[in-house]
């Protein structure tokens, strides 16, 4: 039965139409699903154990996001962590805007051992919003 449950969970993670990412408390990549592989072109096998921020985050955003990560680590498992949006990079340098929802995972002694991050690509939505604002400014200027 335990094997069935593990296989079921693995299947959910791999087939989810959203990013599922697991980091350790040092921001090292533990696991991510095929959705993130397809989005970014990074193979999990090649980046497993590497620093998330050095691998996927634009250099200008790393310090701020590392500080946010530390805040997550210092929160309690029951705390409701608000979602946030940040840029990630693909292997080719393409940028994606991802809306994240994070949850800490603690060991039996309540020591944080992992961060589970669920991410949704909101790049098109944000681009459409920016385009709409641009068009509204043009309309206001013409009026």
C-alpha positions in Angstrom: 0.0 0.0 0.0 2.9 2.4 0.8 4.4 1.8 -2.6 1.0 2.6 -4.2 0.8 5.8 -2.3 4.3 6.8 -3.2 3.7 6.1 -6.9 0.4 8.0 -6.8 2.1 11.1 -5.3 5.0 10.9 -7.8 2.4 10.7 -10.6 0.6 13.8 -9.3 3.8 15.8 -9.0 4.9 14.9 -12.5 1.6 15.4 -14.2 0.5 18.6 -12.5 0.0 21.4 -14.9 1.9 23.8 -12.6 5.4 24.1 -11.1 6.1 21.9 -8.1 9.5 22.6 -6.6 11.2 21.3 -3.5 14.2 23.1 -2.0 16.2 22.3 1.1 16.8 24.8 3.9 20.0 26.0 2.0 18.0 26.7 -1.2 19.5 23.7 -2.9 17.2 22.0 -5.5 15.8 18.7 -4.1 13.2 18.0 -6.8 11.0 19.6 -9.4 8.5 18.3 -11.9 8.5 18.0 -15.6 6.4 21.2 -16.0 9.4 23.3 -14.8 11.7 21.2 -17.0 9.6 21.9 -20.0 9.2 25.6 -19.2 12.8 26.4 -18.5 14.7 23.7 -20.5 16.7 22.8 -17.4 16.9 19.0 -16.7 16.3 18.1 -13.1 19.2 15.7 -13.3 21.6 18.5 -14.3 20.6 21.0 -11.6 19.6 18.8 -8.6 21.7 19.9 -5.6 22.5 23.3 -7.1 21.5 26.6 -5.6 18.0 27.6 -6.8 18.9 31.3 -6.9 22.2 31.0 -8.8 20.5 28.7 -11.3 17.0 30.2 -12.0 16.9 33.8 -10.6 18.2 36.9 -12.5 21.3 38.2 -10.7 19.6 41.6 -9.9 16.8 39.8 -8.0 18.9 37.3 -6.0 19.6 39.3 -2.8 15.9 40.3 -2.4 14.6 36.8 -3.0 17.2 35.2 -0.7 16.0 37.5 2.1 12.4 36.5 1.3 13.5 32.8 1.4 15.0 33.4 4.9 11.7 34.9 6.1 9.9 31.7 4.8 12.4 29.5 6.7 11.8 31.4 9.9 8.0 31.1 9.7 6.0 28.4 11.4 4.3 25.6 9.4 0.9 27.0 10.3 1.7 30.4 9.1 -0.2 31.5 6.0 2.6 32.8 3.6 1.2 35.2 1.1 1.8 34.5 -2.6 4.4 36.5 -4.4 5.5 36.9 -8.0 9.1 36.9 -9.3 11.1 36.3 -12.5 12.8 33.0 -13.2 15.1 32.3 -16.1 15.1 29.5 -18.7 18.3 27.8 -19.8 18.2 30.1 -22.9 17.8 33.3 -20.8 14.0 33.7 -21.4 12.2 35.3 -18.5 9.0 34.0 -16.9 6.9 35.6 -14.3 5.9 33.0 -11.7 3.3 33.4 -8.9 4.5 31.3 -6.0 2.8 29.8 -3.0 5.2 28.3 -0.5 4.9 25.9 2.4 7.6 24.9 4.8 8.0 21.2 5.7 9.4 20.5 9.1 10.9 17.4 10.6 9.4 15.8 13.8 11.3 18.2 16.0 9.8 21.2 14.0 13.1 22.0 12.3 12.5 23.3 8.8 14.0 20.8 6.4 12.3 21.7 3.1 10.3 24.3 1.2 7.5 23.2 -1.0 6.9 25.8 -3.7 3.9 25.7 -6.1 4.3 28.0 -9.0 2.0 29.3 -11.8 3.3 30.9 -14.9 1.6 34.3 -15.1 3.8 35.8 -17.8 1.1 36.1 -20.5 -1.3 37.6 -17.9 1.1 40.2 -16.8 2.1 41.1 -20.4 -1.6 41.5 -21.3 -2.1 43.7 -18.3 0.9 45.9 -19.3 -0.4 46.1 -22.9 -3.9 47.1 -21.7 -2.4 49.9 -19.5 -0.3 51.1 -22.5 -3.3 51.3 -24.7 -5.4 53.1 -22.0 -2.6 55.7 -21.7 -2.7 56.2 -25.5 -6.5 56.5 -25.4 -6.4 59.1 -22.6 -3.7 61.1 -24.4 -5.9 61.2 -27.6 -9.1 62.1 -25.7 
